[in-house]
């Protein structure tokens, strides 16, 4: 049994590491968020109070970016978890016999998101893109990167790359379910839908919740392929919170405002994390 003192000694190296590598950048960002600072005055920030935070909270572009990120994350999470679950259930018998196919299915995850965005940017080009050419042959000419379609276009591109991740988690969850439960359901006369809804789905909820949380976080902070594909446009139609901070920092050189926006995002993330942890603890006690 490890004593309390020995426990503190064991976690001391990790605590020191976190203080050095996370504490110093956090304090630096906190100072910058409370200062008027630019690239030429990084070493001499001028404290200005909470003006940057007020400017961010009163900026309509910030709330538009937050709205886009939230909507995008919800759509991507629901679509990818549902598609991954459906493909896992449908392909499980095939993948159990031909395991090498799983490596081919996971290939999209090996592509960098920025490279994926560049590839689709070429494919969607109005002059040389293969997708507009085939749509034209079908007498269809929607501007897939225009205001009416761009959200669903970037969402579909993201889903095509990341559905294999949710498929892999769902498939692992399916394989962990004892086959005796499924056999018992069939003996009781359950149909395929009843077996899925009453046996498989309840047991897969923890795995799907983890997959959904990971995909929500990753989708909310999306940057790479949208920056390469649309640059946040047309207008600000695809400007998420990460791209908003990037533009404020590099394009507008409002370093204090950009850091303040990131600190607000950090605070909201901590509040959400604490709420989830509190709910999970109550669920475990119950």
C-alpha positions in Angstrom: 0.0 0.0 0.0 1.5 3.3 -1.1 1.4 6.0 1.6 0.1 9.5 1.0 3.6 10.9 1.1 5.0 8.4 -1.4 2.1 9.2 -3.7 3.0 12.9 -3.7 6.6 12.0 -4.4 5.6 9.9 -7.3 3.5 12.6 -9.0 6.0 15.4 -8.3 8.0 14.9 -11.5 4.8 15.0 -13.6 3.6 18.1 -11.7 6.9 19.9 -12.3 6.8 19.0 -16.0 3.3 20.4 -16.3 4.1 23.6 -14.5 7.2 24.2 -16.7 5.7 23.3 -20.1 2.1 24.3 -19.6 2.1 26.9 -16.8 4.6 29.3 -18.4 2.8 29.4 -21.8 -0.5 29.8 -20.0 0.8 32.8 -18.0 2.3 34.3 -21.1 -1.0 34.0 -22.9 -2.8 35.5 -20.0 -0.6 38.5 -20.0 -0.9 39.0 -23.7 -4.7 38.7 -23.5 -4.7 41.6 -21.1 -2.4 43.7 -23.2 -2.1 45.7 -26.4 0.6 43.8 -28.2 1.9 43.2 -31.7 4.7 41.3 -33.4 7.0 44.2 -32.8 6.1 44.6 -29.1 6.1 41.0 -28.0 8.7 41.7 -25.4 7.0 44.9 -24.2 3.3 44.3 -24.0 1.3 47.2 -22.7 -1.3 46.2 -20.1 -4.8 47.4 -21.1 -7.1 45.4 -18.8 -10.0 43.4 -20.1 -10.4 45.4 -23.3 -9.5 42.5 -25.6 -12.1 40.3 -23.9 -14.7 43.0 -24.3 -13.8 43.4 -28.0 -14.1 39.7 -28.6 -17.4 39.3 -26.8 -18.8 42.3 -28.8 -17.5 41.1 -32.1 -20.3 39.6 -34.3 -17.6 37.7 -36.2 -16.6 35.8 -33.1 -20.1 34.6 -32.4 -20.6 33.7 -36.0 -17.4 31.6 -35.9 -18.6 30.0 -32.6 -22.0 29.2 -34.2 -20.3 27.7 -37.3 -18.0 25.6 -35.2 -20.8 24.3 -33.0 -23.1 23.5 -35.9 -20.3 21.9 -37.8 -19.2 19.8 -34.8 -22.8 18.6 -34.1 -23.4 17.7 -37.8 -20.1 15.9 -38.1 -20.4 14.0 -34.9 -23.9 12.7 -35.6 -23.1 11.9 -39.3 -19.8 10.1 -38.5 -21.0 8.1 -35.6 -24.1 7.0 -37.4 -22.2 6.1 -40.6 -19.4 4.4 -38.6 -22.0 2.3 -36.7 -23.9 1.4 -39.8 -20.8 0.4 -41.7 -19.4 -1.6 -38.8 -22.7 -3.6 -38.4 -22.9 -4.2 -42.2 -19.3 -5.0 -42.8 -18.6 -7.0 -39.6 -19.2 -10.4 -41.3 -17.0 -9.5 -44.3 -14.2 -8.0 -42.2 -14.1 -11.0 -39.9 -13.3 -13.2 -42.9 -11.0 -10.7 -44.8 -9.1 -8.7 -42.2 -6.8 -7.1 -44.8 -9.8 -5.1 -46.0 -9.7 -3.1 -42.8 -6.3 -1.7 -43.6 -7.7 -0.4 -46.9 -10.7 1.2 -45.1 -8.4 3.0 -42.7 -6.3 4.5 -45.5 -8.1 7.9 -45.5 -6.9 8.4 -41.9 -3.3 8.3 -43.1 -3.8 11.5 -45.3 -3.0 14.8 -43.7 -6.2 17.0 -43.5 -4.4 19.8 -45.3 -3.4 17.5 -48.2 -7.0 16.2 -48.3 -8.3 19.7 -48.6 -5.9 20.5 -51.4 -6.9 17.4 -53.2 -10.6 18.3 -53.1 -9.8 21.9 -54.0 -8.4 20.6 -57.3 -11.3 18.2 -57.8 -13.8 21.0 -57.2 -12.1 23.5 -59.4 -14.6 25.0 -61.9 -12.2 24.8 -64.9 -10.3 21.6 -64.4 -12.0 19.8 -61.5 -13.4 16.3 -62.2 -16.4 16.7 -60.0 -17.9 19.8 -61.9 -17.2 18.0 -65.2 -19.2 14.9 -64.2 -22.0 17.1 -62.7 -22.1 19.0 -66.0 -22.5 15.8 -67.9 -25.6 15.1 -65.8 -26.9 18.6 -66.5 -26.3 19.5 -62.9 -24.2 22.6 -62.1 -24.4 23.4 -58.4 -21.6 25.6 -57.1 -20.4 23.2 -54.4 -18.2 25.9 -52.9 -20.8 28.6 -53.1 -22.8 30.0 -50.2 -25.6 27.5 -50.5 -23.5 24.3 -50.6 -20.1 25.1 -49.1 -21.1 24.0 -45.5 -22.3 20.6 -46.7 -19.3 20.2 -49.0 -16.7 20.7 -46.4 -18.7 18.6 -43.9 -18.9 15.7 -46.5 -15.1 16.0 -47.2 -14.4 15.8 -43.5 -16.8 12.9 -43.0 -15.3 10.9 -45.9 -11.9 11.1 -44.2 -12.9 10.4 -40.6 -15.7 7.9 -40.8 -13.2 5.1 -40.7 -12.2 6.2 -37.2 -15.7 5.7 -35.8 -16.1 2.5 -37.9 -13.0 1.1 -36.2 -14.3 2.0 -32.7 -17.7 0.6 -33.4 -16.2 -2.6 -34.9 -14.1 -3.0 -31.8 -17.2 -2.6 -29.6 -19.1 -5.2 -31.7 -16.3 -7.7 -31.4 -16.3 -7.2 -27.6 -19.9 -8.3 -27.3 -20.2 -12.0 -26.3 -21.7 -13.9 -29.2 -23.9 -15.8 -26.7 -26.1 -12.7 -26.3 -26.8 -12.5 -30.0 -27.5 -16.2 -30.2 -29.9 -16.0 -27.3 -31.8 -13.1 -29.0 -32.1 -15.2 -32.1 -33.4 -18.2 -30.2 -36.0 -16.0 -28.6 -37.2 -15.1 -32.1 -35.8 -11.5 -32.3 -35.6 -10.0 -35.8 -32.4 -8.4 -37.0 -33.7 -5.0 -36.1 -34.8 -6.1 -32.7 -31.4 -7.7 -32.1 -29.6 -4.5 -33.0 -31.9 -2.2 -31.1 -32.3 -4.2 -27.9 -29.0 -6.1 -27.7 -26.2 -4.5 -29.7 -27.0 -0.8 -29.4 -27.3 -0.6 -25.6 -24.0 -2.3 -25.2 -22.4 -0.1 -27.8 -23.5 3.2 -26.2 -20.2 3.7 -24.1 -18.0 3.1 -27.2 -20.2 5.4 -29.4 -20.1 8.1 -26.7 -16.3 8.0 -26.7 -16.2 8.1 -30.5 -18.7 11.0 -30.5 -16.8 13.0 -27.9 -13.5 12.6 -29.8 -15.1 13.5 -33.1 -16.9 16.5 -31.6 -13.7 17.9 -30.1 -11.8 17.4 -33.4 -14.6 18.8 -35.5 -15.1 21.9 -33.3 -11.5 22.9 -33.7 -11.4 22.1 -37.4 -8.9 24.2 -39.3 -6.7 22.4 -41.8 -8.8 21.3 -44.7 -11.2 24.3 -44.5 -8.3 26.7 -44.6 -6.8 25.0 -47.7 -10.2 24.4 -49.4 -12.1 27.7 -48.8 -9.9 30.0 -46.6 -13.0 30.5 -44.5 -15.1 31.7 -47.4 -17.1 32.6 -49.3 -17.2 35.6 -47.0 -17.0 34.2 -43.5 -19.4 31.3 -44.3 -16.9 28.6 -43.2 -14.9 30.6 -40.7 -14.7 28.5 -37.5 -13.3 29.6 -34.2 -9.8 28.2 -35.0 -9.8 30.1 -38.3 -11.1 33.3 -36.5 -8.2 33.2 -34.1 -5.7 32.5 -36.9 -7.0 35.5 -38.9 -7.0 37.8 -35.9 -3.4 36.7 -35.0 -1.7 36.6 -38.4 -3.8 38.5 -40.9 -5.0 41.4 -38.7 -2.1 41.2 -36.2 -4.4 41.7 -33.3 -2.4 39.4 -31.0 -4.1 40.4 -27.8 -7.6 39.9 -29.3 -6.6 36.5 -30.7 -5.1 35.3 -27.5 -8.2 36.6 -25.6 -10.5 34.6 -27.9 -8.4 31.5 -27.3 -8.6 32.0 -23.5 -12.4 32.3 -23.7 -12.5 29.1 -25.7 -10.2 27.5 -23.1 -12.6 28.6 -20.3 -15.6 27.3 -22.1 -13.8 23.9 -22.7 -12.9 23.6 -19.1 -16.5 24.4 -18.0 -17.8 21.7 -20.4 -15.2 19.2 -19.2 -16.0 19.8 -15.6 -19.7 19.4 -16.3 -19.1 16.1 -18.1 -16.8 14.8 -15.3 -19.4 15.8 -12.7 -22.2 14.0 -14.6 -20.0 10.9 -15.1 -19.2 10.8 -11.4 -22.9 11.0 -10.4 -23.7 8.3 -12.9 -21.0 6.0 -11.4 -22.2 6.6 -7.9 -25.8 5.9 -9.0 
